[in-house]
Amino acid sequence: MKLELRGITKRFGSMTANSNVNLVVKPGEIHCLLGENGAGKSTLMNILYGMLTPDEGQILVNDEIVTIRDPKDAVAHGIGMVHQHFMLIPVFDVADNVILGSEPVKPWPVIDYKTAIAELLVLAEKYGFEIDPRATVENLPIGTQQRVEILKALSHDASVLILDEPTAVLTPQETDAFMVILRSLKESGKSIIFITHKLREVLEIADVITVMRLGEIVGVTTPSETDERGLATMMVGREVNLVVDKNPATPGDVVLDVKDLFVEDERGLTSVKGISFEVRAGEILAVAGVQGNGQTELVEALTGMRRPSGGEVILNNVNLHGESVRKFLDAGIGHVPEDRQRFGLVLSLSISDNLVLDQLDDPKFHNRFGRNLKAIKLNGEQLRKEFDIRSQSAEEPVGALSGGNQQKVVMARELSRELKILICSQPTRGLDVGSIEFMHRQIVAIRDSGVAVIIVSSELDEVVALGDRIAVLFDGEIQDIVPPSTSREDLGLLMAGAHSREVSA
């Protein structure tokens, strides 16, 4: 199916999100839509999927103008969409999620699950998906949940699939498997619009690359005609440093001393199994590993969000085991959580309010009448400019910002306090190259100021680039702590469960 957008323009008040955008997607083509956060990519695709109405322009399917008023119209025209934040119902099983809204029924009003499951299994086998139709979605790995979303779109006979940041929440292994899926879909004749900002993936998978900046198309190219540096320059409008620029660390005294730490997950299973390590002032300890090996529970224990079942978390000679989140904050721990929307922000509140969420007891932000609104707004505007948070003002709801700008709000808030240690979990997940460059500079700068830093990342490039030491986590245990000069092959072996003696051998 040929898909075309002509002259699409969309405004939100005085802001133009899309300006006269033209895009053509050919049958059986993987068309990557590349751009910074806030470039207008998701707005354009939400128009195509009927979630927004354009102010100007036309949508054509097989050279005929069509009207798409809502997602139902989009589905009827063969367009499916997999959103960055999945639209699945966690407590439903796979089959219920896939058939939701188009349930097959028997002659009487009862859902025909036998037919639904049979059709789902045929569809899954066609595209090489291994999936249990009766598995509850919330118990599935993120990569499998994404396959459920794709199956849901394919079950409606989608000829064009819109994939919005599909690898933002995937591990490197899941990303490799996902690329295989994309090639399979392409070979079957499906057209794919792949929204992303990961340059390596674009060059690996794209047939055509369209680059957006500030709501406009600034270039159309192919992998054979460009490289990562060229794409980054098109996206940002300037030269981007794709290499983390940092001097060797000069570690000081031990700031955080973790001893024999055990942590259980929600099911009561031990996720962190007696690990011990130290972090010194002025160094970055990077924690590497495939997602799901205890990283989440470890970070929650180190920030007071989860009570350890055993061991000690000692910050500057004070044991914080079992203390409240407030105590952890007051002790000087900053935290950038892996899920910024769920744990880092209140989306309905303004940027200004989010920037003081953990500082409302600070005398400068309250007075005898309650909150000092003037001081909060002034602080918001100062940090908005300092951290280049793209918005009309600091009074804009933080939920209206792009993912990269939301992450900047979280980072700005944490760095505006006096810290002993900064703990960042997946600090650049879902961010574009410009925002990644900015975040990496901030992390290195806070290290150089003498603060201890822990980063937890599933991006191996990031781990190697930022870490002064790398702790590799597997099945809740530290396999080894190695220097960043360790080869990727050896890091991969450690991440897969090998011990250091096996790697060196």
C-alpha positions in Angstrom: 0.0 0.0 0.0 1.3 3.4 -1.0 0.9 6.1 1.7 1.3 9.9 1.2 1.1 13.0 3.4 0.8 16.3 1.5 1.3 19.7 3.1 0.5 18.6 6.7 0.4 21.5 9.1 -0.6 21.3 12.8 -0.6 24.1 15.3 -1.1 24.2 19.1 -1.8 27.8 19.9 1.2 29.8 18.8 3.4 26.7 18.4 3.6 25.0 15.0 4.3 21.3 15.6 4.2 20.4 11.9 4.8 22.8 9.0 3.9 21.8 5.4 5.2 18.3 5.8 5.3 16.0 2.8 6.1 12.3 3.1 5.7 9.3 0.8 5.9 5.7 2.0 6.1 3.0 -0.7 4.8 -0.6 -0.4 7.3 -3.0 1.3 9.5 -0.2 2.5 11.0 0.5 5.9 10.9 4.3 6.1 12.7 5.8 9.2 11.4 9.1 10.5 14.3 10.6 12.4 14.5 13.7 14.6 15.1 15.2 18.0 12.5 15.0 20.7 10.0 17.7 20.0 10.8 17.7 16.2 7.2 16.8 15.4 7.5 13.1 14.5 4.9 11.8 17.0 2.5 14.6 16.2 2.7 13.8 12.5 2.1 10.1 13.1 -0.8 10.8 15.5 -2.4 12.8 12.7 -1.9 9.8 10.3 -3.4 7.5 12.9 -6.4 9.8 13.5 -5.5 10.8 17.1 -5.1 14.4 15.9 -6.7 16.5 13.2 -4.4 18.5 10.8 -5.1 22.2 10.4 -4.0 21.9 6.7 -3.0 19.1 4.3 -4.1 15.8 2.9 -3.6 12.1 3.5 -3.6 9.8 0.4 -3.8 6.0 0.3 -3.0 4.4 -3.0 -3.2 7.9 -4.6 -6.7 8.6 -3.3 -7.5 11.3 -0.7 -8.9 9.8 2.5 -10.3 11.3 5.7 -9.0 9.9 8.9 -11.0 11.3 11.9 -10.0 8.7 14.5 -8.0 5.5 14.9 -11.0 3.5 13.7 -10.8 5.2 10.3 -7.0 4.6 10.2 -7.5 0.9 10.9 -10.1 0.8 8.1 -7.6 2.2 5.7 -5.0 -0.4 6.7 -2.9 1.7 9.1 -1.8 0.3 12.4 0.2 2.0 15.2 2.4 0.7 18.0 2.9 3.5 20.5 6.1 4.2 22.5 4.1 3.7 25.7 2.2 0.5 25.1 -1.7 0.6 24.9 -2.1 -2.8 26.4 -4.3 -3.7 29.5 -1.8 -5.2 31.9 -4.3 -7.5 33.7 -5.7 -9.0 30.5 -4.1 -11.9 28.8 -2.5 -11.8 25.3 -5.6 -13.0 23.5 -7.9 -10.5 25.2 -5.6 -7.6 24.3 -5.3 -8.6 20.7 -9.0 -9.1 20.0 -10.2 -6.1 22.2 -12.7 -4.2 20.2 -13.1 -6.8 17.5 -14.0 -9.9 19.5 -15.2 -12.9 17.5 -18.5 -14.2 18.9 -20.6 -17.3 18.7 -24.2 -17.3 17.5 -25.1 -16.0 21.0 -23.3 -13.1 22.6 -20.3 -15.0 24.0 -16.7 -14.5 22.8 -15.4 -17.3 20.7 -12.0 -17.8 22.4 -11.3 -21.0 20.5 -11.4 -19.2 17.2 -9.6 -16.1 18.5 -6.7 -18.1 19.9 -6.5 -20.3 16.8 -6.3 -17.1 14.6 -3.8 -15.5 16.9 -1.5 -18.6 16.8 -1.6 -18.7 13.0 -0.7 -15.0 12.8 2.1 -15.4 15.3 3.5 -18.4 13.4 3.4 -16.5 10.1 5.7 -13.8 11.5 7.8 -16.0 13.7 6.5 -14.8 17.1 6.6 -17.2 20.0 3.8 -16.3 22.3 1.4 -17.8 24.8 -2.1 -16.5 24.1 -3.2 -17.0 27.7 -0.3 -15.4 29.3 -1.1 -12.3 31.4 0.5 -9.2 29.8 1.9 -7.6 32.9 3.9 -10.8 33.5 5.6 -10.7 30.1 9.0 -9.1 29.3 8.9 -5.7 27.6 10.0 -7.2 24.3 7.2 -9.7 24.3 4.6 -7.0 25.2 5.8 -5.2 22.1 5.2 -8.2 20.0 1.6 -8.4 21.4 1.1 -4.8 20.3 2.4 -5.6 16.8 0.2 -8.7 16.6 -2.8 -6.6 17.6 -2.1 -4.2 14.7 -1.6 -7.1 12.3 -4.8 -8.8 13.3 -6.6 -5.8 11.8 -4.9 -6.4 8.5 -2.6 -3.4 8.7 -0.7 -2.8 5.5 1.3 0.1 7.1 2.7 -0.2 10.6 3.7 3.0 12.5 6.3 2.1 15.2 6.9 5.0 17.6 10.3 4.6 19.3 10.0 0.8 19.2 13.4 0.1 20.7 13.4 2.7 23.4 12.5 0.1 26.1 14.3 -2.9 24.6 17.5 -4.5 25.7 20.3 -4.9 23.0 19.3 -8.6 22.7 15.6 -7.7 22.3 16.5 -5.0 19.7 18.4 -7.6 17.6 15.4 -9.9 17.7 13.1 -6.9 16.8 15.2 -6.1 13.7 14.6 -9.7 12.5 10.9 -9.1 12.9 11.0 -5.9 10.9 12.7 -7.6 8.0 10.2 -10.4 8.1 7.3 -7.9 8.0 9.0 -6.1 5.1 9.4 -9.3 3.2 5.7 -10.0 3.6 4.9 -6.7 1.9 4.1 -4.6 4.9 5.3 -0.9 4.9 6.8 0.3 8.1 7.2 3.8 9.4 9.9 3.5 12.1 10.1 6.6 14.4 13.4 6.7 16.2 16.5 8.7 17.0 19.0 5.8 17.3 21.3 6.4 14.4 23.0 3.0 14.4 19.6 1.3 14.1 18.5 3.6 11.3 21.5 2.9 9.2 21.0 -0.9 9.8 17.4 -1.2 8.9 16.1 1.8 6.8 15.4 1.8 3.1 14.7 5.6 3.2 15.4 8.1 6.0 13.4 11.3 6.5 14.8 13.8 9.0 12.6 16.3 10.8 13.7 19.4 12.8 11.4 21.9 14.4 8.3 20.5 12.7 9.8 20.6 9.2 11.4 18.0 6.8 15.0 19.0 6.5 16.3 16.1 4.5 15.6 12.7 2.8 18.4 10.3 2.4 19.4 6.6 2.4 21.9 4.6 4.5 24.3 4.4 1.6 24.4 8.2 1.2 25.1 9.2 4.8 26.6 8.1 8.2 25.9 8.7 11.9 27.6 12.1 12.0 25.7 13.3 8.9 22.4 12.2 10.3 23.2 13.8 13.7 24.0 17.1 12.1 20.8 17.1 10.1 18.8 16.3 13.2 20.3 19.0 15.5 21.3 21.6 12.9 24.9 21.6 14.2 27.9 19.3 14.7 27.2 16.8 17.5 29.9 15.2 19.5 29.0 11.5 19.4 31.9 10.5 21.7 31.7 11.3 25.5 34.4 13.8 26.2 35.8 13.2 29.7 39.2 13.2 31.5 40.3 10.3 33.6 38.6 10.2 37.0 40.4 11.2 40.2 38.4 9.3 42.8 38.4 10.5 46.4 37.0 8.9 49.6 34.3 6.2 49.6 30.9 7.8 49.6 28.6 4.8 49.2 29.5 1.4 50.7 27.1 -1.4 49.9 27.6 -4.6 52.0 26.0 -8.0 51.4 22.8 -6.5 50.0 19.8 -8.7 49.5 16.6 -7.3 47.9 13.3 -9.0 47.0 10.9 -8.2 44.2 7.1 -7.8 44.4 6.7 -11.6 44.3 9.0 -12.1 47.3 11.7 -13.6 45.1 15.3 -12.5 45.8 16.4 -10.2 42.9 19.6 -8.9 44.4 21.7 -11.7 46.0 24.2 -10.5 48.5 26.2 -8.0 46.5 28.9 -5.7 47.8 30.6 -2.7 46.2 31.9 0.8 46.9 31.5 4.1 45.0 34.0 6.9 45.6 33.7 10.7 45.2 34.5 11.9 41.7 34.0 8.6 39.9 31.2 6.9 37.8 30.4 3.3 38.5 28.4 2.0 35.5 26.2 -1.0 36.1 25.8 -3.1 33.0 23.5 -6.1 32.4 20.5 -7.3 30.5 17.3 -5.7 31.9 15.6 -7.9 34.5 18.7 -9.1 36.3 18.1 -7.1 39.5 18.9 -3.6 38.3 15.5 -2.1 39.2 15.4 -3.6 42.6 19.0 -2.5 43.3 18.3 1.1 42.4 15.1 1.1 44.5 17.0 -0.2 47.5 19.8 2.4 47.0 17.2 5.3 46.9 14.9 4.2 49.7 12.1 3.1 47.4 12.4 -0.6 48.4 13.4 -2.0 51.8 16.3 -4.5 51.5 15.8 -7.9 53.1 19.4 -7.9 54.2 22.7 -6.1 54.1 23.7 -2.4 54.5 23.6 0.8 52.5 26.1 3.1 54.1 26.4 6.7 52.9 29.2 8.7 54.4 29.4 6.2 57.3 25.6 6.3 58.0 23.6 3.1 57.5 20.4 4.0 55.7 19.0 0.5 55.6 15.2 0.6 56.1 15.1 4.4 56.2 12.4 6.5 54.4 12.9 8.0 50.9 12.9 11.4 52.7 15.9 10.3 54.7 17.7 9.1 51.6 17.1 12.5 49.9 18.2 14.5 53.0 21.4 12.4 53.1 22.3 13.7 49.7 21.2 11.0 47.2 19.9 12.2 43.9 17.8 9.9 41.7 16.9 9.9 38.0 14.5 6.9 37.8 14.2 4.5 34.9 10.5 5.4 34.4 10.5 9.2 34.4 6.7 9.4 33.9 5.8 7.0 36.7 8.4 7.8 39.3 10.1 11.1 38.3 7.3 13.5 37.4 3.7 14.5 38.1 2.6 15.0 34.5 -0.4 17.2 35.3 1.7 19.7 37.3 3.8 22.5 35.7 7.5 22.4 35.0 8.1 24.8 37.9 6.2 22.6 40.3 8.0 19.4 39.2 11.3 21.2 39.7 10.7 21.5 43.4 8.8 18.3 44.2 11.5 17.1 46.6 12.4 20.5 48.0 9.1 21.9 49.2 10.4 21.9 52.8 13.2 24.2 51.7 12.5 27.7 53.3 13.1 29.5 50.0 10.1 27.7 48.5 7.6 28.3 51.2 6.6 31.1 53.5 4.0 31.7 56.3 1.2 31.6 53.7 2.3 28.3 52.2 4.1 27.7 49.0 6.2 30.7 47.8 4.8 30.8 44.2 7.0 33.6 43.1 10.2 31.8 44.2 9.0 28.5 42.6 8.2 30.2 39.3 11.6 32.1 39.3 13.4 28.8 40.0 11.5 27.1 37.2 12.4 29.8 34.6 16.1 29.8 35.7 16.4 26.0 35.4 14.3 25.9 32.2 16.9 28.1 30.5 19.9 26.5 32.1 19.0 23.0 31.1 17.5 24.1 27.7 14.0 22.6 28.5 12.1 23.3 25.3 8.7 24.9 26.3 6.8 28.2 26.0 7.3 28.8 29.7 8.0 27.0 33.0 4.2 27.0 33.8 3.5 24.5 31.0 2.3 21.1 32.2 5.3 18.7 32.2 3.1 16.1 30.5 3.0 18.2 27.4 6.8 18.0 26.9 8.7 15.5 24.8 10.5 12.6 26.5 13.9 14.3 26.2 12.6 17.5 27.8 10.9 15.6 30.6 14.2 13.9 31.4 15.9 17.3 31.5 13.3 18.4 34.1 14.2 15.4 36.3 17.9 15.9 35.9 17.6 19.7 36.5 15.7 19.1 39.8 18.2 16.5 41.1 21.2 18.6 40.2 19.7 21.7 41.8 20.2 20.1 45.3 23.5 19.5 47.1 24.4 15.9 46.4 26.8 13.3 47.7 25.8 10.7 45.1 23.7 10.8 41.9 22.0 7.5 40.8 20.8 7.5 37.2 18.8 4.6 35.9 18.6 4.4 32.1 19.5 8.1 31.9 19.1 8.5 28.1 16.4 5.9 27.4 14.2 7.3 24.6 16.3 10.4 24.0 17.7 11.8 20.8 21.4 12.4 20.0 21.3 16.1 21.1 19.6 15.3 24.4 22.0 12.3 25.0 25.0 14.6 24.4 23.5 17.0 26.9 22.8 14.4 29.6 26.3 12.9 29.2 27.9 16.3 29.7 25.8 16.8 32.9 26.8 13.4 34.3 30.5 14.0 33.6 30.3 17.5 35.0 28.7 16.3 38.3 31.4 13.6 38.6 34.1 16.2 38.0 32.6 18.4 40.8 33.4 15.6 43.2 30.1 13.9 43.4 29.9 10.1 43.3 27.8 8.7 40.4 26.1 5.4 39.6 24.6 4.9 36.2 22.5 1.8 35.3 22.1 1.4 31.6 21.2 -1.4 29.2 23.0 0.6 26.4 26.5 -0.9 26.2 27.9 2.1 24.3 26.8 4.3 27.2 28.2 2.0 29.9 31.6 1.9 28.2 31.6 5.7 27.4 30.6 6.9 30.9 31.9 4.3 33.3 35.2 4.7 35.1 34.5 1.2 36.4 31.9 -1.2 35.1 30.0 -3.6 37.4 28.3 -6.4 35.4 25.1 -7.7 37.0 23.7 -11.1 36.1 20.8 -12.9 38.0 21.1 -10.5 40.9 24.9 -11.0 41.4 27.9 -8.9 40.4 29.9 -11.1 38.0 32.9 -8.7 38.1 33.9 -5.1 38.3 36.0 -4.3 35.2 37.6 -1.2 33.6 35.9 0.4 30.5 38.8 -0.8 28.4 37.3 -4.4 28.7 36.4 -5.7 25.2 32.7 -5.9 24.2 33.1 -9.6 23.7 34.2 -10.0 27.4 31.5 -7.7 28.6 28.9 -9.7 26.6 30.1 -12.9 28.2 29.9 -11.4 31.7 26.4 -10.1 30.9 25.4 -13.7 29.8 26.5 -15.1 33.2 30.2 -16.0 32.7 32.5 -15.3 35.6 35.7 -13.3 35.2 37.9 -16.4 35.4 36.0 -17.9 32.4 36.2 -14.7 30.4 40.0 -14.3 30.9 40.5 -17.9 30.0 
